[in-house]
Amino acid sequence: MSVRIRIPTPLRSVTGGVADVSAEGRSVREVIESLELAYPGIRDRLCEESGELRRFVNVFVGEEDVRFLEGLDTPIEDGAQVSIIPAVAGGAG
């Protein structure tokens, strides 16, 4: 099952500058494992040692944040769009 993944600028150093990549998997977890095989080191940038998503990394399947679905076990349909979006912090003081 092939999906398209949008890679944010801060992670493009891992993908050789590529903004859109393909990966295989039936869940977000499987897609991250597929990405790790193609781009070693990307999993460590996305996930904690426990295997869960890092606090400041948001993953969307289509328009839905996986944290409000089934987390890393969120199913993914063939041809789905997955977006990795780093959280933005800060503001006026």
C-alpha positions in Angstrom: 0.0 0.0 0.0 1.7 3.2 -1.2 1.2 6.6 0.4 2.6 10.1 -0.3 4.3 11.9 2.6 4.9 15.6 2.8 8.2 16.3 4.4 8.7 19.6 6.3 11.7 21.7 5.6 13.5 20.8 8.9 13.5 17.1 7.9 14.5 17.4 4.3 18.1 17.0 5.2 17.3 13.4 6.0 15.5 12.9 2.6 18.2 14.6 0.5 16.1 17.8 0.1 13.0 16.0 -1.2 9.7 17.5 -0.1 7.4 14.6 -1.2 8.3 11.0 -0.7 6.5 7.7 -1.0 6.3 4.9 1.6 4.5 1.7 2.1 2.3 0.8 5.1 -1.2 0.1 6.3 -0.8 2.3 9.4 1.1 5.4 10.4 3.5 3.2 12.4 4.2 1.0 9.3 4.7 4.1 7.1 7.3 5.5 9.6 9.1 2.1 9.5 9.1 2.2 5.7 10.5 5.8 5.8 13.2 4.7 8.1 14.3 2.0 5.7 14.5 4.5 2.8 15.8 7.4 4.9 17.8 6.1 7.9 17.5 8.4 10.9 14.1 9.9 10.1 12.3 7.7 12.8 14.5 9.2 15.5 13.5 12.7 14.4 9.8 11.7 14.5 9.5 9.4 17.5 10.7 9.2 21.1 12.7 6.1 22.3 9.4 4.7 23.5 8.2 4.6 19.9 5.5 7.3 20.3 5.5 10.5 18.3 7.6 13.3 19.7 5.6 16.0 21.4 6.3 18.6 18.8 5.7 16.5 15.7 2.2 16.4 14.2 1.2 13.8 11.7 -1.9 14.2 9.6 -3.6 11.6 7.4 -5.5 13.7 4.9 -6.9 16.5 7.1 -7.0 14.5 10.3 -4.4 14.7 13.2 -3.5 11.1 14.1 -3.5 12.1 17.8 -7.3 12.5 17.6 -7.6 9.2 15.7 -5.7 6.0 16.6 -2.2 7.6 17.0 0.5 5.5 15.3 -2.0 2.7 14.7 -4.2 5.0 12.5 -5.0 3.0 9.4 -4.0 4.5 6.0 -5.6 3.8 2.7 -3.7 3.2 -0.5 -2.9 6.6 -2.1 -3.5 8.6 1.1 -1.6 11.8 1.7 0.3 11.9 5.0 1.7 15.2 6.2 4.4 15.7 8.9 4.1 19.1 10.4 6.5 20.4 13.2 4.6 22.2 15.9 5.2 26.0 16.1 5.7 27.6 19.4 6.2 31.2 20.6 4.2 34.4 20.3 4.2 38.0 21.4 5.2 38.6 24.9 
